[in-house]
Amino acid sequence: MASITHGPSLTDNPSISQRLMMATYAVGGIGLMASFWFSGKGDQQTAAAWAAAVAVGATGLLSFVRHSVFHRSDAARMGWDYGRRNDFQIEVGLANLSWGIVGIAAWALGWGTGAEGAVVVGFGVYMLGAALLHGSEIRQSSEEGGGRFGPLIATAAFAIALLVAGMSAIRA
């Protein structure tokens, strides 16, 4: 009896996580742009709400989906496909889920501008750590003949913008 072999499943396709990554960048950018716009208008309360709910909350939820639900797709996108589940990647997704839930809770439950700012700063520190990891990946891949600066630049810029938005909310 002949066996049937199956090709990669939909969850293994790196284009899914690539689309989720682009959506994450777009949503995070929208949240930060709105936050800076309202901050420029002197409305720190609305600025902090956009940063917490969208730049942290929605970004965290999208990152959870990418890292944990579509972990095989994300692994293939990053060249980490080991042919098995990567628990560390799922753990990173759960950390993003935690940040996302706290960001949305700070906004939805009316914790106030200072608390929203603290959540944004915390996520900014987390993302700065991720940027440092991307930097070490670039050094390693450069030694192997490659080097992708895009993830480092995007993550560092996002982290710095989060830190600025969060500190602005805390000072308000």
Residue frames as a rotation matrix with the C-alpha (Angstrom) as fourth column:
MET 1
0.582 0.813 0.000 0.00
0.813 -0.582 0.000 0.00
0.000 0.000 -1.000 0.00
ALA 2
-0.254 -0.675 0.692 1.43
0.654 -0.647 -0.391 3.34
0.712 0.354 0.606 -1.04
SER 3
-0.105 0.177 -0.979 1.77
0.883 -0.435 -0.174 6.03
-0.457 -0.883 -0.111 1.56
ILE 4
0.574 0.355 0.738 0.58
0.639 -0.757 -0.133 9.51
0.511 0.548 -0.662 0.93
THR 5
-0.434 -0.729 -0.529 3.06
0.890 -0.439 -0.125 12.27
-0.142 -0.524 0.840 1.64
HIS 6
0.723 0.691 -0.008 1.87
0.690 -0.723 -0.035 15.71
-0.030 0.020 -0.999 2.39
GLY 7
-0.092 -0.705 0.703 3.64
0.543 -0.627 -0.558 18.94
0.835 0.331 0.440 1.57
PRO 8
-0.937 -0.291 -0.192 4.10
0.321 -0.503 -0.803 21.72
0.137 -0.814 0.564 4.06
SER 9
-0.025 0.968 -0.249 0.95
0.998 0.008 -0.066 22.79
-0.062 -0.250 -0.966 5.83
LEU 10
0.494 0.327 0.806 -0.47
0.450 -0.889 0.085 26.28
0.744 0.321 -0.586 5.74
THR 11
0.996 -0.080 -0.034 1.00
-0.007 -0.467 0.884 26.96
-0.086 -0.881 -0.466 9.18
ASP 12
0.285 -0.949 0.132 4.51
0.699 0.300 0.649 26.20
-0.656 -0.093 0.749 7.82
ASN 13
0.355 -0.081 0.931 4.28
0.857 -0.369 -0.359 28.81
0.373 0.926 -0.061 5.07
PRO 14
-0.475 -0.637 -0.607 6.64
0.836 -0.541 -0.086 31.74
-0.274 -0.548 0.790 5.88
SER 15
-0.710 0.227 0.667 4.44
0.266 -0.789 0.553 34.18
0.652 0.570 0.500 3.96
ILE 16
0.409 0.882 -0.235 1.81
0.563 -0.042 0.825 33.98
0.718 -0.470 -0.514 6.70
SER 17
0.368 -0.326 -0.871 4.20
0.855 -0.250 0.455 35.19
-0.366 -0.912 0.187 9.38
GLN 18
-0.746 -0.611 0.266 5.62
0.666 -0.664 0.341 37.77
-0.031 0.431 0.902 6.95
ARG 19
-0.227 0.762 0.607 2.12
0.308 -0.535 0.787 39.22
0.924 0.366 -0.113 6.52
LEU 20
0.679 0.453 -0.578 1.58
0.658 -0.026 0.752 39.16
0.326 -0.891 -0.316 10.29
MET 21
-0.183 -0.835 -0.519 4.93
0.905 -0.349 0.242 40.93
-0.383 -0.426 0.820 10.76
MET 22
-0.791 -0.067 0.608 3.94
0.424 -0.777 0.466 43.65
0.441 0.626 0.643 8.29
ALA 23
0.273 0.949 0.156 0.56
0.354 -0.250 0.901 44.01
0.895 -0.190 -0.404 10.04
THR 24
0.460 -0.190 -0.867 2.39
0.884 0.006 0.468 44.32
-0.084 -0.982 0.171 13.36
TYR 25
-0.667 -0.744 -0.050 4.64
0.723 -0.662 0.198 47.07
-0.181 0.096 0.979 12.00
ALA 26
-0.529 0.532 0.661 1.62
0.277 -0.628 0.727 48.89
0.802 0.568 0.185 10.54
VAL 27
0.542 0.796 -0.270 -0.48
0.489 -0.038 0.871 48.65
0.683 -0.604 -0.410 13.71
GLY 28
0.190 -0.561 -0.805 2.43
0.938 -0.139 0.318 49.63
-0.290 -0.816 0.500 15.95
GLY 29
-0.795 -0.516 0.319 3.22
0.601 -0.742 0.298 52.56
0.083 0.428 0.900 13.69
ILE 30
-0.125 0.848 0.515 -0.39
0.280 -0.468 0.838 53.73
0.952 0.249 -0.179 13.67
GLY 31
0.637 0.370 -0.676 -0.53
0.712 0.054 0.700 53.55
0.296 -0.928 -0.229 17.47
LEU 32
-0.154 -0.792 -0.591 2.68
0.877 -0.385 0.287 55.52
-0.454 -0.474 0.754 17.86
MET 33
-0.761 -0.087 0.643 1.81
0.487 -0.731 0.478 58.10
0.428 0.677 0.598 15.18
ALA 34
0.275 0.930 0.242 -1.55
0.351 -0.332 0.875 58.75
0.895 -0.156 -0.418 16.85
SER 35
0.526 -0.142 -0.838 0.14
0.848 0.011 0.530 58.93
-0.066 -0.990 0.127 20.23
PHE 36
-0.549 -0.813 -0.192 2.69
0.772 -0.582 0.256 61.50
-0.319 -0.008 0.948 19.03
TRP 37
-0.517 0.440 0.735 -0.01
0.410 -0.626 0.663 63.47
0.752 0.644 0.143 17.20
PHE 38
0.593 0.798 -0.104 -2.19
0.437 -0.211 0.875 63.76
0.676 -0.564 -0.474 20.31
SER 39
0.246 -0.602 -0.760 0.85
0.918 -0.108 0.383 64.49
-0.312 -0.791 0.526 22.45
GLY 40
-0.746 -0.540 0.389 1.73
0.656 -0.696 0.292 67.35
0.113 0.473 0.874 20.09
LYS 41
-0.140 0.805 0.576 -1.80
0.190 -0.549 0.814 68.71
0.972 0.224 -0.076 20.59
GLY 42
-0.639 -0.196 0.744 -1.26
-0.620 -0.441 -0.649 68.64
0.455 -0.876 0.160 24.37
ASP 43
0.484 0.858 0.175 -3.69
-0.837 0.395 0.377 65.73
0.255 -0.329 0.909 24.94
GLN 44
-0.556 -0.828 0.069 -1.44
-0.797 0.507 -0.329 63.37
0.237 -0.238 -0.942 26.92
GLN 45
-0.218 0.551 0.805 -4.36
-0.552 0.611 -0.568 61.26
-0.805 -0.568 0.171 28.11
THR 46
0.832 0.540 -0.130 -5.42
-0.384 0.390 -0.837 60.32
-0.401 0.746 0.532 24.57
ALA 47
0.262 -0.831 -0.490 -1.76
-0.845 0.049 -0.533 59.98
0.467 0.554 -0.689 23.51
ALA 48
-0.612 -0.501 0.612 -1.11
-0.764 0.575 -0.293 57.49
-0.205 -0.646 -0.735 26.32
ALA 49
0.226 0.792 0.568 -4.28
-0.438 0.603 -0.667 55.58
-0.870 -0.098 0.483 25.48
TRP 50
0.828 0.030 -0.560 -3.22
-0.554 0.201 -0.808 55.13
0.088 0.979 0.183 21.83
ALA 51
-0.156 -0.974 -0.163 0.26
-0.867 0.214 -0.450 54.03
0.473 0.071 -0.878 22.85
ALA 52
-0.582 -0.068 0.810 -0.98
-0.655 0.630 -0.417 51.53
-0.482 -0.774 -0.411 25.45
ALA 53
0.289 0.847 0.446 -3.98
-0.345 0.527 -0.777 50.10
-0.893 0.070 0.444 23.59
VAL 54
0.963 0.155 -0.221 -2.62
-0.249 0.194 -0.949 50.03
-0.104 0.969 0.225 20.04
ALA 55
0.315 -0.920 -0.233 1.19
-0.761 -0.099 -0.641 50.29
0.567 0.379 -0.731 20.05
VAL 56
-0.680 -0.525 0.512 1.48
-0.730 0.550 -0.405 47.84
-0.069 -0.649 -0.758 22.97
GLY 57
-0.116 0.733 0.670 -1.87
-0.506 0.537 -0.675 46.04
-0.855 -0.418 0.308 23.11
ALA 58
0.836 0.508 -0.207 -2.62
-0.412 0.334 -0.848 45.29
-0.361 0.794 0.488 19.47
THR 59
0.219 -0.848 -0.482 1.07
-0.836 0.092 -0.541 44.81
0.503 0.522 -0.689 18.63
GLY 60
-0.564 -0.431 0.704 1.45
-0.778 0.562 -0.280 42.35
-0.275 -0.706 -0.653 21.49
LEU 61
0.267 0.756 0.598 -1.59
-0.359 0.654 -0.666 40.34
-0.894 -0.037 0.446 20.37
LEU 62
0.856 0.005 -0.516 -0.41
-0.512 0.138 -0.848 40.21
0.067 0.990 0.121 16.75
SER 63
-0.141 -0.985 -0.098 3.08
-0.900 0.169 -0.402 39.19
0.413 0.031 -0.910 17.86
PHE 64
-0.308 0.132 0.942 1.58
-0.630 0.714 -0.306 36.42
-0.713 -0.688 -0.137 19.98
VAL 65
0.750 0.647 0.133 -0.31
-0.301 0.514 -0.803 35.06
-0.588 0.563 0.581 16.98
ARG 66
0.633 -0.567 -0.526 2.82
-0.641 -0.004 -0.767 35.20
0.434 0.823 -0.366 14.82
HIS 67
-0.355 -0.909 0.219 5.25
-0.871 0.236 -0.431 33.70
0.340 -0.344 -0.875 17.35
SER 68
-0.627 0.106 0.772 2.97
-0.537 0.659 -0.526 31.15
-0.565 -0.745 -0.356 19.03
VAL 69
0.412 0.865 0.286 0.02
-0.306 0.427 -0.851 30.22
-0.858 0.263 0.441 16.83
PHE 70
0.987 -0.108 -0.121 2.02
-0.097 0.206 -0.974 30.32
0.130 0.972 0.193 13.58
HIS 71
0.532 -0.830 0.169 5.35
-0.446 -0.104 0.889 29.38
-0.720 -0.548 -0.426 15.19
ARG 72
0.129 -0.486 0.865 6.32
0.627 0.715 0.308 27.06
-0.768 0.503 0.397 12.31
SER 73
0.692 0.173 0.701 5.62
0.682 -0.475 -0.556 29.80
0.236 0.863 -0.447 9.74
ASP 74
0.931 -0.343 0.128 7.61
-0.366 -0.884 0.291 32.31
0.013 -0.318 -0.948 11.79
ALA 75
0.356 -0.828 0.432 10.49
-0.063 0.440 0.896 29.86
-0.932 -0.346 0.104 12.23
ALA 76
0.246 -0.223 0.943 10.61
0.905 0.401 -0.141 29.30
-0.347 0.888 0.301 8.47
ARG 77
0.902 0.139 0.410 10.52
0.299 -0.886 -0.356 33.08
0.313 0.443 -0.840 7.89
MET 78
0.756 -0.618 0.217 13.51
-0.632 -0.601 0.490 33.60
-0.172 -0.507 -0.844 10.17
GLY 79
0.200 -0.695 -0.691 15.43
-0.559 0.498 -0.663 30.54
0.805 0.518 -0.289 8.97
TRP 80
-0.502 -0.335 0.797 14.95
-0.864 0.223 -0.451 28.81
-0.027 -0.916 -0.401 12.34
ASP 81
0.539 0.813 -0.220 12.91
-0.820 0.567 0.085 25.87
0.194 0.134 0.972 11.05
TYR 82
-0.515 -0.748 0.420 14.30
-0.841 0.535 -0.078 22.94
-0.166 -0.393 -0.904 12.99
GLY 83
-0.536 0.385 -0.751 11.51
-0.302 0.744 0.596 20.62
0.788 0.546 -0.283 11.85
ARG 84
-0.279 0.463 -0.841 9.96
0.847 0.531 0.011 20.60
0.452 -0.710 -0.540 15.30
ARG 85
0.757 0.629 0.179 8.23
0.434 -0.688 0.581 22.91
0.489 -0.362 -0.794 17.74
ASN 86
-0.436 -0.874 0.217 10.43
0.436 -0.416 -0.798 25.65
0.788 -0.253 0.562 19.14
ASP 87
0.289 0.620 -0.730 9.24
0.927 0.010 0.375 26.22
0.240 -0.784 -0.572 22.72
PHE 88
-0.524 -0.528 -0.668 11.38
0.671 -0.739 0.058 29.34
-0.524 -0.418 0.742 23.12
GLN 89
-0.938 0.203 0.280 9.59
0.090 -0.638 0.765 30.99
0.334 0.743 0.580 20.21
ILE 90
0.003 0.984 -0.180 6.22
0.526 0.151 0.837 30.08
0.850 -0.097 -0.517 21.71
GLU 91
0.050 -0.077 -0.996 7.40
0.980 -0.187 0.064 31.50
-0.191 -0.979 0.066 25.04
VAL 92
-0.914 -0.373 -0.162 8.28
0.320 -0.906 0.278 34.80
-0.250 0.202 0.947 23.32
GLY 93
-0.568 0.785 0.247 4.77
0.137 -0.205 0.969 34.80
0.812 0.584 0.009 21.87
LEU 94
0.249 0.663 -0.706 3.31
0.838 0.218 0.501 34.33
0.486 -0.716 -0.501 25.34
ALA 95
-0.445 -0.467 -0.764 5.40
0.760 -0.648 -0.047 37.25
-0.473 -0.602 0.643 26.63
ASN 96
-0.976 0.123 0.179 3.97
0.026 -0.752 0.659 39.37
0.216 0.647 0.731 23.81
LEU 97
-0.130 0.976 -0.173 0.47
0.463 0.214 0.860 38.18
0.877 0.032 -0.480 24.72
SER 98
0.035 0.082 -0.996 1.08
0.996 -0.087 0.028 39.30
-0.084 -0.993 -0.084 28.30
TRP 99
-0.830 -0.376 -0.412 2.19
0.341 -0.927 0.159 42.76
-0.441 -0.009 0.897 27.20
GLY 100
-0.795 0.562 0.230 -0.76
0.072 -0.289 0.955 42.98
0.603 0.775 0.189 24.82
ILE 101
0.080 0.860 -0.503 -3.29
0.751 0.280 0.598 42.10
0.655 -0.426 -0.624 27.49
VAL 102
-0.122 -0.185 -0.975 -1.80
0.895 -0.446 -0.027 44.53
-0.430 -0.876 0.220 30.00
GLY 103
-0.966 -0.255 -0.032 -1.66
0.208 -0.851 0.483 47.34
-0.150 0.460 0.875 27.41
ILE 104
-0.486 0.861 0.152 -5.32
0.132 -0.100 0.986 46.87
0.864 0.499 -0.065 26.50
ALA 105
0.159 0.537 -0.828 -6.33
0.912 0.241 0.331 46.47
0.377 -0.808 -0.452 30.15
ALA 106
-0.602 -0.452 -0.658 -4.56
0.686 -0.715 -0.137 49.72
-0.408 -0.534 0.740 31.13
TRP 107
-0.958 0.278 0.063 -6.61
-0.178 -0.754 0.632 51.56
0.223 0.595 0.773 28.51
ALA 108
-0.330 0.910 -0.250 -9.94
0.114 0.301 0.947 49.69
0.937 0.284 -0.204 28.84
LEU 109
0.194 0.391 -0.900 -10.01
0.897 0.302 0.324 49.71
0.398 -0.870 -0.292 32.63
GLY 110
0.679 0.144 0.720 -8.98
0.084 -0.989 0.118 53.37
0.729 -0.020 -0.684 32.88
TRP 111
0.440 -0.580 -0.685 -5.80
0.895 0.345 0.282 52.88
0.073 -0.737 0.671 34.86
GLY 112
0.816 -0.080 -0.572 -4.71
0.095 -0.958 0.269 56.41
-0.570 -0.274 -0.775 34.02
THR 113
0.879 -0.452 -0.150 -2.04
-0.345 -0.386 -0.855 58.13
0.329 0.804 -0.496 31.99
GLY 114
0.109 -0.892 0.438 0.83
-0.990 -0.058 0.130 57.26
-0.090 -0.448 -0.889 34.33
ALA 115
0.098 -0.013 0.995 0.01
-0.277 0.960 0.040 53.56
-0.956 -0.280 0.090 34.37
GLU 116
0.933 0.244 0.265 -0.45
0.189 0.295 -0.937 53.50
-0.307 0.924 0.229 30.60
GLY 117
0.649 -0.755 -0.090 2.91
-0.680 -0.523 -0.514 55.25
0.341 0.395 -0.853 30.25
ALA 118
-0.033 -0.664 0.747 4.57
-0.844 0.419 0.335 52.70
-0.535 -0.619 -0.574 32.54
VAL 119
0.497 0.275 0.823 3.20
0.135 0.913 -0.386 49.85
-0.857 0.302 0.416 30.42
VAL 120
0.992 -0.128 0.019 4.51
-0.010 -0.218 -0.976 51.53
0.130 0.968 -0.217 27.26
VAL 121
0.309 -0.931 0.194 7.96
-0.942 -0.327 -0.071 52.08
0.130 -0.161 -0.978 28.82
GLY 122
0.078 -0.245 0.966 8.05
-0.507 0.825 0.250 48.46
-0.859 -0.509 -0.060 29.99
PHE 123
0.763 0.247 0.597 7.25
0.351 0.618 -0.704 47.20
-0.542 0.747 0.385 26.49
GLY 124
0.866 -0.492 -0.086 9.84
-0.408 -0.597 -0.691 49.61
0.288 0.634 -0.718 25.11
VAL 125
0.056 -0.856 0.514 12.52
-0.934 0.137 0.331 48.11
-0.354 -0.498 -0.792 27.36
TYR 126
0.279 0.148 0.949 11.43
0.003 0.988 -0.155 44.61
-0.960 0.046 0.275 26.26
MET 127
0.948 0.130 0.292 11.67
0.286 0.062 -0.956 45.63
-0.142 0.990 0.021 22.59
LEU 128
0.574 -0.819 -0.021 15.07
-0.809 -0.563 -0.172 47.27
0.129 0.116 -0.985 23.16
GLY 129
-0.042 -0.541 0.840 16.26
-0.561 0.709 0.428 43.90
-0.827 -0.453 -0.333 24.46
ALA 130
0.596 0.321 0.736 14.90
0.390 0.686 -0.614 42.28
-0.702 0.653 0.284 21.30
ALA 131
0.952 -0.287 -0.108 16.81
-0.260 -0.567 -0.782 44.86
0.163 0.772 -0.614 19.21
LEU 132
0.159 -0.938 0.308 20.02
-0.938 -0.046 0.343 43.96
-0.308 -0.344 -0.887 21.04
LEU 133
0.088 -0.064 0.994 19.38
-0.010 0.998 0.065 40.31
-0.996 -0.016 0.088 20.21
HIS 134
0.924 0.253 0.287 18.88
0.286 0.041 -0.957 41.25
-0.254 0.966 -0.034 16.55
GLY 135
0.653 -0.746 -0.126 22.25
-0.754 -0.628 -0.191 43.02
0.064 0.220 -0.973 16.70
SER 136
-0.143 -0.716 0.683 23.96
-0.648 0.590 0.482 39.85
-0.748 -0.374 -0.548 17.91
GLU 137
0.467 0.372 0.802 22.24
0.348 0.756 -0.554 37.90
-0.813 0.538 0.223 15.13
ILE 138
0.983 -0.121 -0.139 23.64
-0.181 -0.505 -0.844 40.35
0.032 0.855 -0.518 12.59
ARG 139
0.180 -0.973 0.144 27.18
-0.949 -0.134 0.286 39.92
-0.259 -0.188 -0.947 13.95
GLN 140
-0.131 -0.197 0.972 26.83
-0.177 0.969 0.172 36.14
-0.975 -0.150 -0.161 13.76
SER 141
0.677 0.444 0.587 25.32
0.459 0.370 -0.808 36.14
-0.576 0.816 0.047 10.26
SER 142
0.819 -0.466 -0.335 27.97
-0.573 -0.699 -0.428 38.64
-0.035 0.542 -0.839 9.09
GLU 143
-0.138 -0.894 0.426 30.64
-0.778 0.364 0.512 36.19
-0.613 -0.261 -0.746 10.17
GLU 144
-0.163 0.180 0.970 28.83
0.309 0.943 -0.123 33.57
-0.937 0.280 -0.210 8.10
GLY 145
-0.864 -0.300 0.403 28.68
0.465 -0.173 0.868 35.85
-0.191 0.938 0.289 5.04
GLY 146
-0.077 0.904 0.421 25.25
0.791 -0.202 0.578 37.42
0.607 0.377 -0.699 5.53
GLY 147
-0.821 -0.132 -0.556 23.70
0.504 -0.625 -0.596 40.12
-0.269 -0.769 0.580 7.64
ARG 148
-0.112 0.863 0.494 20.18
0.724 -0.269 0.635 41.55
0.680 0.428 -0.595 7.79
PHE 149
-0.948 -0.309 -0.081 19.95
0.289 -0.724 -0.627 45.02
0.136 -0.617 0.775 9.27
GLY 150
-0.430 0.852 0.298 16.21
-0.178 -0.403 0.898 45.49
0.885 0.333 0.325 8.68
PRO 151
0.395 0.630 -0.668 14.99
0.541 0.429 0.724 43.70
0.743 -0.647 -0.172 11.83
LEU 152
-0.326 -0.598 -0.732 17.54
0.945 -0.227 -0.236 45.54
-0.025 -0.769 0.639 13.97
ILE 153
-0.962 -0.062 0.266 16.62
0.112 -0.978 0.177 48.96
0.250 0.200 0.947 12.61
ALA 154
-0.181 0.978 0.101 12.85
-0.117 -0.123 0.986 48.37
0.977 0.167 0.136 12.78
THR 155
0.371 0.325 -0.870 12.94
0.728 0.480 0.490 46.93
0.576 -0.815 -0.058 16.30
ALA 156
-0.541 -0.641 -0.544 15.30
0.838 -0.469 -0.280 49.60
-0.076 -0.607 0.791 17.65
ALA 157
-0.862 0.269 0.430 13.21
-0.075 -0.906 0.417 52.41
0.502 0.327 0.801 16.13
PHE 158
0.152 0.967 -0.206 10.02
0.088 0.194 0.977 50.91
0.984 -0.167 -0.056 17.57
ALA 159
0.146 -0.171 -0.974 11.65
0.942 0.325 0.084 50.49
0.303 -0.930 0.208 21.00
ILE 160
-0.837 -0.523 -0.162 12.93
0.548 -0.805 -0.228 54.07
-0.011 -0.280 0.960 21.09
ALA 161
-0.593 0.695 0.405 9.56
-0.236 -0.632 0.739 55.46
0.770 0.343 0.539 19.99
LEU 162
0.342 0.703 -0.623 7.83
0.443 0.465 0.767 53.42
0.829 -0.538 -0.152 22.70
LEU 163
-0.221 -0.516 -0.828 10.25
0.975 -0.082 -0.209 54.74
0.040 -0.853 0.521 25.32
VAL 164
-0.968 -0.119 0.222 9.68
0.139 -0.987 0.075 58.35
0.211 0.103 0.972 24.22
ALA 165
-0.222 0.966 0.131 5.87
-0.208 -0.178 0.962 57.94
0.952 0.187 0.241 24.15
GLY 166
0.324 0.351 -0.879 5.83
0.668 0.572 0.475 56.16
0.669 -0.741 -0.049 27.50
MET 167
-0.525 -0.595 -0.609 8.07
0.850 -0.404 -0.338 58.69
-0.045 -0.695 0.717 29.25
SER 168
-0.848 0.297 0.438 5.97
-0.106 -0.906 0.410 61.52
0.519 0.301 0.800 27.84
ALA 169
0.164 0.968 -0.188 2.85
0.016 0.188 0.982 59.92
0.986 -0.164 0.015 29.34
ILE 170
0.132 -0.180 -0.975 4.54
0.929 0.365 0.058 59.36
0.346 -0.913 0.216 32.70
ARG 171
-0.830 -0.541 -0.137 5.63
0.557 -0.786 -0.268 63.02
0.037 -0.298 0.954 32.85
ALA 172
-0.479 0.702 0.528 2.08
0.043 -0.582 0.812 64.24
0.877 0.411 0.248 32.14
